[in-house]
Amino acid sequence: MPRVALFIKFPESMGSDASFHHPALNKLLSRANVKARPDTSLLELYLNFNQTGEQLGAAPILAKSEGIPIDGKNWIVAQLIQQHAGMNDVFTTPAVFSPEHEDLYAEYGNILGHTTGCEDIYRLKTHPTIFLLSYSDKQNFKTIPLERAKHSPMSASLPTGSSAHLWISKANEFQMAANLLLGSSSASTTTPNGVWFWGEGAPPQVKNTNISVNFESAILQTLAKGMGNTFASGGGISNKTELTIIERTIKAPDDLFAVTSLMESLTKKIKQLKLSRLDIFVEVGPRIFEVSVNFVNLLKIWRPRANANALFFNESAI
């Protein structure tokens, strides 16, 4: 039987909203296995589902999605960011593409080529603030995706490994060159003024076609294309693949009703033995929670415990 993974993104600001309480969701949570998943992101969880042996790097998969030749190379994502000074550290946010900065992005590509010493550099058409760097030799460092790093001070999210200091210096060199290029506009809150390296890796050896996806976020859609996953329409579940992954973003309290309805529908399929398992991954700001439900879970007597509001916005409730 197929299984389903449901990715749900909640804005952290909803934590104090009384309308977040939903009896059906609370009842489901009372029967499920719930645990916190620290030090990860939905993007990383998706890559783990596609794992074929070694940890997959996002960079070669993104390259493959746009038909860039990837064989025999090691790849790294260089994503433009905005850096902001905090109280005692620096924080990063992904740069948002703006057509008015097109000439600046092209110049940033030239700076990246000079500062990183890459053999080839490509700019993604689908994500114009992302560049892909290629090398013949493996770069011995480990990074975390910007999707996770944006929630933490930069000092807590820097690369690790034997080549980490080299890549930190490359990022610093890029930032200095960018600030010289920007001049007095470097203080703008909308202009990219730095780079974040992540997604390092070699091309995956196996294309996983046993996963179907229904994603809302553009970066996950691009990764799924590069992995050769099947795209499911609507909220449908494919019986031709082992796993269907569905992503939903809660932008307002009313959106939760649609997601709750979807969860109820999926739970019903488990009861009918049409699904083997439902894994719900809830992202609330920097926190990820995993809620797992199978047929045995649904046989449990419902006993109230922490409601959804308390569970997802108070990590100590687990």
ZICORQUI-V336498 format. One record per residue. RES is the residue in one letter. PSI is psi in whole degrees, -180 to 180 (* if undefined). OMEGA is omega in whole degrees, -180 to 180 (999 if undefined). BURIAL is b if it has 24 or more other ideal C-beta (glycine too) atoms within 12 Angstrom, else e. Layout:
<<RES	PSI	OMEGA	BURIAL> <RES	PSI	OMEGA	BURIAL>>
This chain:
<<M	146	178	e> <P	163	175	b> <R	164	-177	b> <V	138	170	b> <A	128	-178	b> <L	117	177	b> <F	122	180	b> <I	126	178	b> <K	122	177	b> <F	137	169	b> <P	136	-177	e> <E	-24	-177	e> <S	-14	-179	e> <M	-5	-173	b> <G	-32	-178	b> <S	8	-177	e> <D	118	-177	e> <A	-26	-178	e> <S	1	179	e> <F	-15	-179	b> <H	126	179	b> <H	114	-176	b> <P	-42	-178	e> <A	-41	179	b> <L	-41	179	b> <N	-38	180	b> <K	-42	178	b> <L	-44	-179	b> <L	-30	-178	b> <S	-21	-179	b> <R	-16	-173	b> <A	166	170	b> <N	123	-175	e> <V	134	176	b> <K	154	175	e> <A	147	177	b> <R	83	-179	b> <P	162	173	e> <D	45	174	e> <T	178	178	b> <S	167	178	b> <L	-35	178	b> <L	-45	180	b> <E	-38	177	b> <L	-40	178	b> <Y	-45	179	b> <L	-35	178	b> <N	-36	176	b> <F	-32	-179	b> <N	4	-172	b> <Q	137	-178	e> <T	20	-179	b> <G	-75	176	e> <E	159	177	e> <Q	129	-177	e> <L	141	173	b> <G	140	-178	b> <A	-30	-173	b> <A	-53	-180	b> <P	-28	179	b> <I	-41	176	b> <L	-40	179	b> <A	-44	-178	b> <K	-32	-178	b> <S	-24	-180	b> <E	16	175	b> <G	19	178	e> <I	130	179	b> <P	126	-174	e> <I	-12	-174	b> <D	141	175	e> <G	12	-178	e> <K	158	169	b> <N	139	-169	b> <W	151	178	b> <I	138	173	b> <V	132	171	b> <A	103	-175	b> <Q	130	180	b> <L	140	-177	b> <I	168	168	b> <Q	126	179	b> <Q	135	-178	b> <H	134	178	e> <A	128	175	e> <G	-162	-178	e> <M	-51	-178	e> <N	12	-176	e> <D	-176	178	e> <V	140	180	b> <F	152	-176	b> <T	149	171	b> <T	147	178	b> <P	137	176	b> <A	138	177	b> <V	128	-176	e> <F	135	176	b> <S	121	-179	e> <P	-29	-179	e> <E	-15	179	e> <H	14	-174	b> <E	-46	179	e> <D	-36	179	e> <L	-41	179	b> <Y	-42	179	b> <A	-40	178	e> <E	-36	177	e> <Y	-37	176	b> <G	-41	177	b> <N	-41	180	e> <I	-42	179	b> <L	-41	179	b> <G	-39	-179	b> <H	-41	-173	e> <T	-26	-176	b> <T	-17	-179	b> <G	28	-179	e> <C	157	179	b> <E	-40	177	e> <D	152	177	b> <I	133	180	b> <Y	146	174	b> <R	128	-178	b> <L	133	177	b> <K	-35	-178	e> <T	-21	-180	b> <H	84	-170	b> <P	-12	177	b> <T	9	180	b> <I	128	173	b> <F	150	177	b> <L	128	-178	b> <L	138	180	b> <S	148	-180	b> <Y	148	175	b> <S	-37	-178	e> <D	149	177	e> <K	134	178	e> <Q	117	-171	b> <N	76	174	e> <F	161	-178	b> <K	134	-177	b> <T	175	171	b> <I	147	-178	b> <P	152	178	b> <L	-30	179	b> <E	-31	177	b> <R	-38	-176	b> <A	-28	-176	b> <K	-16	-180	b> <H	-5	-174	b> <S	160	172	b> <P	148	-177	e> <M	-36	-178	b> <S	-24	-180	e> <A	-1	-173	e> <S	11	-176	b> <L	159	179	b> <P	155	175	b> <T	164	180	e> <G	175	-174	e> <S	-27	-180	e> <S	9	-174	b> <A	-46	-177	e> <H	-36	178	e> <L	-44	-178	e> <W	-30	174	b> <I	-40	179	b> <S	-35	177	e> <K	-41	178	b> <A	-41	179	b> <N	-40	179	e> <E	-41	177	e> <F	-44	-178	b> <Q	-42	179	b> <M	-44	179	e> <A	-38	179	b> <A	-42	-180	b> <N	-36	176	e> <L	-39	180	e> <L	-40	-178	b> <L	-34	-178	b> <G	-129	-176	e> <S	-15	-179	e> <S	1	-177	e> <S	-19	-179	b> <A	-3	-179	e> <S	141	180	e> <T	-4	-178	e> <T	-6	-176	e> <T	129	176	b> <P	136	180	b> <N	18	179	b> <G	-178	-180	b> <V	146	176	b> <W	123	179	b> <F	133	178	b> <W	177	173	b> <G	22	-176	b> <E	146	177	b> <G	169	176	b> <A	165	-179	b> <P	140	177	b> <P	145	-176	b> <Q	-25	-176	e> <V	133	175	e> <K	123	-177	e> <N	110	178	b> <T	11	-179	e> <N	14	-180	b> <I	133	170	b> <S	148	-173	b> <V	154	171	b> <N	90	-173	b> <F	149	174	b> <E	-36	-176	e> <S	140	-175	b> <A	-38	-176	b> <I	-38	178	b> <L	-35	177	b> <Q	-42	-180	b> <T	-42	178	b> <L	-41	-180	b> <A	-38	177	b> <K	-44	180	b> <G	-30	180	b> <M	-10	-180	b> <G	21	177	e> <N	158	176	b> <T	137	178	b> <F	118	179	b> <A	143	-180	b> <S	145	178	e> <G	-139	177	e> <G	20	-175	b> <G	156	179	e> <I	129	-179	b> <S	127	175	b> <N	-1	-180	e> <K	-6	179	e> <T	159	-178	b> <E	-28	-174	b> <L	135	171	b> <T	130	178	b> <I	125	-179	b> <I	133	179	b> <E	132	176	b> <R	140	179	b> <T	130	178	b> <I	106	-178	b> <K	-18	180	e> <A	159	-179	e> <P	-36	-178	b> <D	-27	-180	e> <D	-24	-177	b> <L	-28	180	b> <F	-43	180	e> <A	-41	-180	e> <V	-41	178	b> <T	-40	177	b> <S	-40	178	e> <L	-43	179	b> <M	-40	178	b> <E	-41	179	b> <S	-42	180	b> <L	-38	178	b> <T	-39	178	b> <K	-38	179	e> <K	-33	176	b> <I	-44	179	b> <K	-34	-180	e> <Q	4	-180	e> <L	31	174	e> <K	-14	175	e> <L	143	179	b> <S	-26	-172	b> <R	149	174	b> <L	121	176	b> <D	119	-180	b> <I	124	178	b> <F	116	-175	b> <V	123	178	b> <E	121	175	b> <V	98	-175	b> <G	-125	-179	e> <P	-2	-173	b> <R	143	176	b> <I	134	176	b> <F	140	178	b> <E	126	179	b> <V	114	-176	b> <S	132	-178	b> <V	132	171	b> <N	-175	-175	b> <F	-39	-179	e> <V	-40	178	e> <N	-39	-175	b> <L	-11	176	b> <L	-10	-179	e> <K	149	173	e> <I	134	-179	e> <W	122	177	e> <R	119	-177	e> <P	138	169	e> <R	-138	180	e> <A	133	175	b> <N	172	-175	e> <A	-40	-178	b> <N	-48	-179	b> <A	-36	-175	e> <L	-52	-172	b> <F	-22	-178	b> <F	9	176	b> <N	94	-173	e> <E	-27	-179	e> <S	-9	180	e> <A	-16	-179	e> <I	*	999	b>>
